């Protein structure tokens, strides 16, 4: 079987699909990963074959339009032409679909697996008569658009010669525990969440001995790209100076350089209504250590709690380790993911309006002292572990395909 995986050019979306793509290849299937030019390097670094389709879209610029407003700050400029998230999804679909149709036909794909927001996947599959399966990278927030999405896609479907398109696919590969997932009417293939957080740069080492709790602070990749002034992971870590915890600040090389460069950008955080101290790498308190380009799954193996921005990848990686979380969402989808984690009892939440050093310290103290968040996170971890492995899901896809043709 030839399986074509596809997502638009955003690394976290690719990362969520790597374990299943590798499992399909290990099962003897041919695999090809198609995306816009900006993701090619990341695909190849994940040791997967790449196909380039479409042109890069200014995703970061479009995401800036729907950042959660900072209290008291001017609202971002918006063009007012329809739902902002759908406009971004359709921009990628228009970019990718023609090339994806060509790849499906030329490579003679048997199955298309697309991430939940890459609408080019079901469009191109429908246009070529190939079955399509959706893979969720987190909570199924697009279920909220079920009443409008198919009709909204109709003009694109007509343009590309697809008579009937189901944006939710013939089935959905789902890594989220069912107890906190947003349900829909589609067929579900539950899959165990195996974190992939990018290529390895250093060998894994056993954790160092410690005598007090350890908290990881990490801010994903999105916010620093979209609005560097909202990257506050270093300032949150610095706010925990004097607390009876060890703090691990997990950043990328680009984020480390962003922190360093703040010496030359004194107004970098002027818009944030918080009293978190400014920091430079050399200014971080003694209880904070910095790790650079280390996969989050490896950092969290020896932590007791996680502080993040509410991205699906960080939440699921923390849950895979059974860790309670403090989350500070800054995008609507982050708020959606955060809300589901909080509803499951595994997360506490701070809004931008509540973000102060005292609030961070108080919430972390509660997170470590109260048993309920850790218990809830542990239960969700066990629920995740009880799901089918990517290898088993790869086998299920092979069995499922004949019934979809």
C-alpha positions, 0 to 999 in steps of 0.5 A, a space after each residue: 500500500 502507498 500511503 501519502 501523508 500531508 499537512 501544511 507547513 507547521 512543524 508541530 502538525 508534522 511532529 504529531 504524524 511522524 510516529 504513524 508515518 514511520 509505523 506504516 513504513 516499518 510495516 512494509 508500506 511505501 510512505 511519502 510526506 507532502 507539504 509546502 516548501 517551508 516544511 521540507 527540511 523538517 520532513 527530511 530531518 524526521 527521516 521521511 521522504 518528502 514531496 513539495 506541493 504549493 507555495 508557502 503561506 504567511 501562517 504566522 501573519 494570519 495567526 496574528 489576527 486572532 491572538 487573544 487580546 492583551 488587556 489594555 492593548 490595541 486590538 490587532 488589525 483584521 480584514 473582516 472577511 469571514 471567519 479568520 481560522 477558516 480563511 487560514 485553512 482555505 489559504 493553505 488548501 488553495 495553495 496545496 490542493 493542485 499539487 497534491 492532486 498531481 502527487 496522488 496521481 503520479 505516485 499512485 497513492 492508495 490512501 491519503 492521511 491528512 492532519 485535521 486542519 489540512 483541508 487539501 487532503 480530503 479535497 485532493 483525495 476526493 478529486 482523485 477517488 482515493 480514500 482519505 483518513 484524518 489524523 488528529 494532532 490534539 483535541 478535535 476543535 473543528 467539530 465546532 464547525 461541523 455545521 458550516 465547514 462542508 458548505 464552506 468548502 463547496 466552492 473549493 470542491 467544485 473548483 478542483 473537481 471533487 463532487 463530494 468532500 467530507 472534511 472529517 474523512 472516512 475515519 479519524 486516527 485519534 491520540 486524545 483520551 476519549 474521556 476528554 475528547 470532543 466527540 463527533 459522528 465519525 469513525 475513530 481509530 484510537 491511537 496511543 500518543 507517542 511524543 515526537 518533538 523533533 530530531 535528537 541532538 544529544 544522547 539521553 542520560 539518566 536523570 540527576 538525583 534531586 531532593 525537591 520537585 522539578 518543574 518544566 517551563 516550555 513555550 512550544 514553537 508557535 508564539 515566538 514565531 507569531 509575536 516574540 513579545 508574548 514569549 514569556 517562558 523565561 520570565 515565568 521561570 525567573 518568577 519562580 526564583 526562591 520557590 522550593 522547586 528546580 526549574 527546567 527552561 526548555 527552549 529552541 536555539 531560536 528562542 535562546 537567541 530571542 532571550 539573548 537579543 532582548 538586551 537590544 529590544 528594551 520594549 519587547 514586552 511592553 504590551 504584556 500587563 504583568 510584573 514578570 521580571 525581564 531576563 537574560 540567560 545569565 540573569 536566570 536564578 540559580 534554581 533554573 537550568 536551561 536546555 536547548 533543542 532537547 525533545 520535550 518528552 526527554 525533559 519531562 521524564 524527570 519532572 513533576 509538573 509542566 508549565 506551557 502555552 496550551 498547545 496540543 503537543 505540549 499538553 499531550 506530551 505532559 499527559 503521556 508522562 502523567 504530569 499536572 499542568 499550568 497553562 496560559 493560552 494565547 490563541 483561541 485553539 490553545 484556549 480550546 485545548 487548555 479547556 479540555 485539559 482543565 475539564 479533565 482535572 489535569 490542568 490549572 489555567 492563568 489568563 493574560 490578565 491574571 499573569 503576575 509573578 505572584 499568581 505563577 508562584 501560587 499556582 505552581 505551589 497548588 499544582 504540586 501540593 494538591 493531589 487532584 491534578 496529579 491523580 487526574 493526569 495519571 488517569 489520563 496517562 493510563 487511558 492513553 497507554 491502553 490505546 493501540 500502538 501506531 504499529 497496530 493502527 498502521 495494520 488497521 489502515 491496511 485492513 480498512 482501505 478495501 472497505 473505503 475504495 
